[in-house]
Amino acid sequence: MNKKAIVLLSGGLDSILAAKLMLEQGIDVLAVNFSAKLCMCGCKVTGESPAEKAAKMLKVPLKTVDITKDFIEMIKNPCYGHGANMNPCIDCKIYMLRHAKEMMDAVGASFIVTGEVLGERPMSQRMDALNLIEKRAGVRGILLRPLTARNLEETLPEKEGIVAREKLLDIRGRSRKPQIMLAQNFGIKEYPNPAGGCLLTDPGFAHRVRDAIEHDEFNTENLALLSVGRHFRLSDKARLVVGRDEAENNILLSIAGSDDMLFELKDHEGPMSILRGKVDDGMINLAASMAAYHTKFRLEESIRVDYWKGSETDKREVIIKPAGKEEVESLRL
């Protein structure tokens, strides 16, 4: 057994601290991030991810693995069920650890490290769940959880003296105070809010995912769209997404497909909106009125809205009255 480890790095505080504890013991760290093209930990789909920021701060190499297609199927049919919302936590952890194990020989690593903490997550970090995950992933003995290791059985890296058990921690439970204090001791100041994390644990996002699955829309093309903006179901075959701020407006523009209809107020500041799916002429007026509602001009009698598909050079205009609150709320997801 050597002194190189694969560290599963989400970019959250726990995984940052787990990596840091290994670096403090002279372990050669390769950070691996499994990405499903979801907006995680507050990231906005575009730009630098939390894992990339964390790897730079820690000065460790990062390998990003796209698992989007497998992740979508996992969400639809998890072997071990969903958590409080649509989060297939146990299946997800088993999947990532299996793949990390498969990478070990190629990168010359002898064990795997995660930031898990006993009792922190109600579904995947109970003692029985931790044991189940180890067994199903085939990583018993080579999976080290530095933040909570002294609550668990010794691993091979500890037994062989690669890692000093006395320098590992015994954090347990849902409080983040020990991690925050440890971050302060290490001089780590920038990390995502602990309330962030997987969007599948968010009730609102989970509701959108359920709706997308029910309407056969849950696929790689729609995954990024589901994490942005306000969502409305205009028909069984069409959804409208309305941006909430300039950042989301820019994201919607960046992820719009050639078949998407885009809407933008002509004479006023307002949201960018995407209408995706099977669209008819009546739906264009409805979508334009919904977009106009989400402005400070919603009480005006008429608003001019530009709409186009593909190129902005093909813009057309519709003059509509902004939708009413009751209609908007009846269509909201």
Secondary structure, DSSP 4 states (H G I P E B T S, - for coil): --SEEEEE--SSHHHHHHHHHHHHTT-EEEEEEEE-S---TT--SSS--HHHHHHHHHT--EEEEE-HHHHHHHHHS-TT---SSS--HHHHHHHHHHHHHHHHHHHT--EEE----BTTSTTTSSHHHHHHHHHHHT-TTTEE-TTTGGGSPPPHHHHTTSS-GGGS---BSS--HHHHHHHHHHT------TT-S-GGGSHHHHHHHHHHHHTT--SHHHHHHHTSSEEEEEETTEEEEE-SSHHHHHHHHHH--TT-EEEEESSS----EEEEES--HHHHHHHHHHHHHTSTTTTSS-EEEEEEES-GGG-EEEEEPPPPHHHHHHHB-
